[in-house]
Amino acid sequence: MRGLKPGLLLAAVCCAPVTLAQQPAQQQAPASLEELLRQTPTDVTRGVEESTSSRFAQSASDAPSVTYVVTDTDIARHGMRNMADVLRSMPGLYVTGDGNFVYVGARGLGRPGDYNSRLLFLIDGMRVNENIYDAGLLGSEFFVDVDLIDRVEYAPGPGSALYGNNAFFGVVNIITKGTDKLHGVQMRASAVSDRLREVRASVGHRWEQGGEGWLALSAFKQSDIAAQYPLPPGFDRPVKDHNWDRGQRLLGMGRYGGVTLRAGLSHREQGAPGFLPREAPVPIVQNRNVFNNSFLSAEYQRDLGNDWSLYGAVSSKRSDYLQAFPYIHRDLTPFEFDKRSLGRWYNVDLRVSTQRWRDHELMAGFEYQYDRTQRIIAGPVGEELDAEFYGDNRRRGLFVQDSWRLNDTHRVTLGVRRDATMMGGTNINPRFAWIWSGVPDASLKLMYGSAYREANLFEYQVNAPWEVPLPTPERVRTLELAWDHALNHNVQYRASVYASRLRDLISVGQESGVFENSAPIRSVGAELGLERRWAGGQQWQAALSLQRTSDALGQRLNNSPRALLKMLYSQPLQGDRLRLSWQALSESRRVTATTTLPGYTLLNSTLLWRQSEGVNVALSLYNIGNVRYFDQPDGVGPPLRQEGRVLRLSLTRQFGP
């Protein structure tokens, strides 16, 4: 808990500017229409719209789960650079990285070596976890640039009753912007003090006939990246020369009538130093990690009369991940050892909903995933493979859900889903939520749900050489009670408590080194939140997450922080033309398999200047105190130093109406 103290001090500092709003306002020129549209609402956001918890749009206060939302306004004001920054700002989530992959832990569970397979990630409602590791790819290889995000919704807790596999600890839905926000030509360029350069360009248009669409291209390049671990004397420069990152992304959307087409491509190539044995003729070679991902989707929505609606979607996705390790023989003969993971899969999503019966919102759906390609190969280039693993899987899911309004103050949501897969067998997951709104501007929610995750091809690949059977699907059941209340238009608080029981968690055995099912695990926790807004445009949000996760012997799990504290504050300096925003992100200490990682507090700040219509300049400083903090994402390697102090300058320009 020691790492949280600086964050608590910052709360007092952030609240100090509030007195400015109570002083007489200075005479200002009348605001333009553009400025009025940009001004910050002074009311708290209790009724923000979300669509993740029930698969249809509704107020978050009526949703059958707790839902956290980060909007494009939050992203711009706080200088969030990527999905890692967005998720790091959300209650209950903790994020780290090893320079190649971004790892996310939820509600105290972030298993070493897990590739985010226990969170389901969606883009505009489309599943994007790949089919080799079940990974949520959130680094620079992610399809969506943050400038294209309209909002990110996170619904914590079991979600398999609606979404099936991977919705174990929650569902994250990234919703992209429409042409109302991406109209005309937009360009953005960023320069960062750690030698990162980024550019983005987009063009969007809406036709009078009713169609609309946009296309966006972004690219980045970073060189001379410092090592995250101690180096012997004289190795700093060679390591930086071999440590680099670059990539490109293309994303587009087109819509006409009830048909929407989306497509995305991402390419990332990351270089890292490879250290050879002392007897090798050279000490360092160039390792590479190459990501190539793509998707194409089509969706159709139509009202079938006054009471029925139809939704259908099909998508094709491809992932290709290459790890290349060069070596040099004593006779100076070079060769390269490659490990490649290739996946290709199709998804079908069909849903029918109706309000035909009074006070009922019924939905039934069918989902199908066909894993056409699941392949892991490894061996020297040009020679016979050392290892080859194939997968062949199909998933079918049927679900039904009823949101039933009993009266003006009571609503009940009931749902159940049955999934059948070739690898994981049959899984049935129910959900229940009771929502009471008997107090004005308040709601009480009692929620129960279960979820599962089946073993993937990567876990099979680890176990197969040892002839160890594949673990059975892991399961979780959670009971949660949540209360949120807007005391007035400017102050809102929330509190939730939950208890989870995890069974057959798939983890690497400390002695066996292969994946196996663990003994039962219990997790209890609480999440507390407060939001305050002032007439002068100031905003303050704070979230405290507390949890304890322990195994059958009562011992705490590794990589499981007891507490997370997150505070966000935003202060206008010259209306909404010039705004200063702060973040304080605190995490308590964690124990890993080999060490204890101390707690820490990170302070970030962004100055956003809307220089004129269509021109925005952002100056951001991350980790202001240059705090030295470490993480151990894989659980076995040395602790890696995380990002130090970084300065970022970003310029955005819009052309056209």
Secondary structure as GFF3:
##gff-version 3
##sequence-region A 1 657
A	DSSP	three_ten_helix	2	4	.	.	.	ID=ss1
A	DSSP	alpha_helix	5	15	.	.	.	ID=ss2
A	DSSP	three_ten_helix	16	22	.	.	.	ID=ss3
A	DSSP	alpha_helix	33	38	.	.	.	ID=ss4
A	DSSP	beta_strand	49	50	.	.	.	ID=ss5
A	DSSP	beta_strand	58	59	.	.	.	ID=ss6
A	DSSP	three_ten_helix	60	62	.	.	.	ID=ss7
A	DSSP	beta_strand	68	71	.	.	.	ID=ss8
A	DSSP	alpha_helix	72	77	.	.	.	ID=ss9
A	DSSP	alpha_helix	83	88	.	.	.	ID=ss10
A	DSSP	beta_strand	93	97	.	.	.	ID=ss11
A	DSSP	beta_strand	102	106	.	.	.	ID=ss12
A	DSSP	beta_strand	120	123	.	.	.	ID=ss13
A	DSSP	beta_strand	126	127	.	.	.	ID=ss14
A	DSSP	three_ten_helix	146	148	.	.	.	ID=ss15
A	DSSP	beta_strand	149	156	.	.	.	ID=ss16
A	DSSP	alpha_helix	160	163	.	.	.	ID=ss17
A	DSSP	beta_strand	170	176	.	.	.	ID=ss18
A	DSSP	beta_strand	184	192	.	.	.	ID=ss19
A	DSSP	beta_strand	196	206	.	.	.	ID=ss20
A	DSSP	beta_strand	212	222	.	.	.	ID=ss21
A	DSSP	alpha_helix	236	241	.	.	.	ID=ss22
A	DSSP	beta_strand	244	256	.	.	.	ID=ss23
A	DSSP	beta_strand	259	275	.	.	.	ID=ss24
A	DSSP	beta_strand	284	304	.	.	.	ID=ss25
A	DSSP	beta_strand	308	328	.	.	.	ID=ss26
A	DSSP	beta_strand	334	354	.	.	.	ID=ss27
A	DSSP	beta_strand	360	380	.	.	.	ID=ss28
A	DSSP	beta_strand	387	390	.	.	.	ID=ss29
A	DSSP	beta_strand	393	405	.	.	.	ID=ss30
A	DSSP	beta_strand	410	421	.	.	.	ID=ss31
A	DSSP	beta_strand	425	436	.	.	.	ID=ss32
A	DSSP	beta_strand	442	453	.	.	.	ID=ss33
A	DSSP	alpha_helix	457	463	.	.	.	ID=ss34
A	DSSP	three_ten_helix	464	466	.	.	.	ID=ss35
A	DSSP	beta_strand	474	486	.	.	.	ID=ss36
A	DSSP	beta_strand	491	503	.	.	.	ID=ss37
A	DSSP	beta_strand	506	508	.	.	.	ID=ss38
A	DSSP	beta_strand	515	517	.	.	.	ID=ss39
A	DSSP	beta_strand	521	533	.	.	.	ID=ss40
A	DSSP	beta_strand	539	550	.	.	.	ID=ss41
A	DSSP	beta_strand	563	574	.	.	.	ID=ss42
A	DSSP	beta_strand	578	587	.	.	.	ID=ss43
A	DSSP	beta_strand	590	591	.	.	.	ID=ss44
A	DSSP	beta_strand	596	597	.	.	.	ID=ss45
A	DSSP	beta_strand	600	612	.	.	.	ID=ss46
A	DSSP	beta_strand	615	622	.	.	.	ID=ss47
A	DSSP	beta_strand	630	631	.	.	.	ID=ss48
A	DSSP	beta_strand	640	641	.	.	.	ID=ss49
A	DSSP	beta_strand	646	655	.	.	.	ID=ss50
###
